Amino acid sequence: MTTAFNQDVIHEVKDRIDIVEIIGGYVQLKKRGRSYVGLCPFHNEKTPSFTVSPDKQVFYCFGCGAGGDVLTFLMKREGLSFPEALAALAARAGVELVGEEETPAARRQRELKERLYRLGAIAASFYYRILARHPAGAPARSYLQRRGIKGVTARQFELGFAPDAGAVLVNYLQRQGFTPEEIEQAGLSLNRPPRGLVDRFRGRLMFPIKDSRSRVIGFGGRVLGEGQPKYLNSPETILFHKGHHLFGLHLSLPGIRKEGRAILVEGYMDMIAAWQHGIDNVVASLGTSLTPAQARELKKYAREVIIAYDADTAGQAATLRGLDILAAAGLQVRVLQLPEGKDPDEFLAARGPEAFRELVAGSQGLMEFRIHKAVSEHDAGTAAGRKAIMTALLPYLRQVRDAVEQETYARLLNRYTGISETAILNDIRRPEARLDRAVKTTYIRDDGRAGGTAAPHQAELFLLRAYLASPALATRIDAELGENWCRDQAARDLVAAVRERRRENPELTGPDLAGILTPGREPQQEALLARLTLAEDLGPVEERAVNKAIRLLKLQQLRRQSKSLWLALARAEDTGDQEQVRELQGKIFHLQQTINSLKLGRGELR
């Protein structure tokens, strides 16, 4: 598949697809006026704020800000690249994709990936055949039997065995037509002069690691005899990035989507054992500490994650690290508490799936877990212990904004520590705590990264709507507020794209601007454009409202200027520069007069 497509082809695909039908396959939608509403698939909510417009062929969530067209939805929901999403919709619409000429480098990259996917599939099949039928696979078969893993499960996961020999796999892959360079690029060989290439994995039970589309991207290997490391993963390759993937996701996706939540375990065997016992929404973090990239991958398919890491010290430490990462990705988080010393595999073998499901049902919420953890680590019977408990918990309690939740946690802490609920609530709610929380609250982008600016202010959103609706109003807004009047980066980029397009055609208005963005390249701008497009249903933009919004943003600009001048004045007074002090005082006086005039509605707008 080529990596670039003619815009006419993209629009033809979108024109032939019903966005309501596509999104309705993932979200239960109900008709409301000319639009459809449902619970957002990208964040937790109880009241529907997710809107789909069949007229405008866009979606937008007024809760989390996710939005865009049908391609954007498929990319976010399925974790697809833009070409993959376009290909899926084109096949459904019966449109033949005609690609623009791709660069030689892009073509080589695409062809290499396709070769490595095929190589990985052949290697997995090779390892499986040795495990299932070859005498060399006997140790692995015995190991799986001792661990209670059935043959049908081994086949589902395509478990295999890498013989403890020099270059068995390398030689086999070369006979299949793969070059030594390709085998090395797949992470399956090591160069050992003077012998040349040898197998990377030897004497190990093999776990193929697959992406969400069931393509082999790497391997994990467990040593069965003596040797270190106990587990060995593929190195970083063009396909495999250890911190980005989740083991078993390709099998668990239907269960995760159905329940809206995923159970996260540490190791390969934990995931396989849970799956074999009928727990069909479980994934593993490849035996490593959870990464933000893995959390974002889970966020594509689940609203809630239950952490079921081992009950040992290392597992509990990994749980604590994972809590913050999952919460930062916008996921609801719960913690499953296993009996001390147990891992999920051992618990399932001893107690069975129903007992495990009971633990899932009784899993603790994020704050409950933190409270129990802090209380277990300090002596609540002493003043020092109680102080240590509160010191550990206050940074998290102060992030809780709902008063009912605050009181619930205060009651729980009172029960464990004896500290009065009033004292706990006063600590949570004191003014400096609220200020600290406000300062630390950051705008999180859809890709999980912290943004440098807040989401657009309501007045700014209204002016963006006016900017799209009318070229004349756009010219006036720029004249009054300057070209950088948007504080939000996505809004600034969107305005710049509109200006650029209007240089070619000055009369373009809202409906004509739907295709100004490069599909799949600017998710923040796509979401914002979708929101503004849906806002057109609110009716025409009135000049009086535009004047009011301009006045409000101008006041904000002037107040920011005033703050900068006051800071400069303080510095000048500290250094004793009287000439600069007088100059700054004059500027502040005149600026304050302008602010007062605007506040009273008398200030001139150009």
PyMOL commands that set and color helices and strands:
alter all, ss='L'
color gray80, all
select helices_A, chain A and resi 7-16+19-24+70-78+82-93+104-133+135-146+151-157+168-175+180-185+242-244+249-259+268-276+292-299+313-328+344-351+353-361+366-377+383-397+403-417+421-429+431-440+458-469+471-481+489-504+510-513+523-538+543-575+578-599
alter helices_A, ss='H'
color red, helices_A
select strands_A, chain A and resi 30-32+35-38+50-53+58-61+67-68+160-162+189-192+196-199+204-210+216-223+231-233+261-265+282-284+304-307+332-335+364-365
alter strands_A, ss='S'
color yellow, strands_A
deselect
rebuild
show_as cartoon
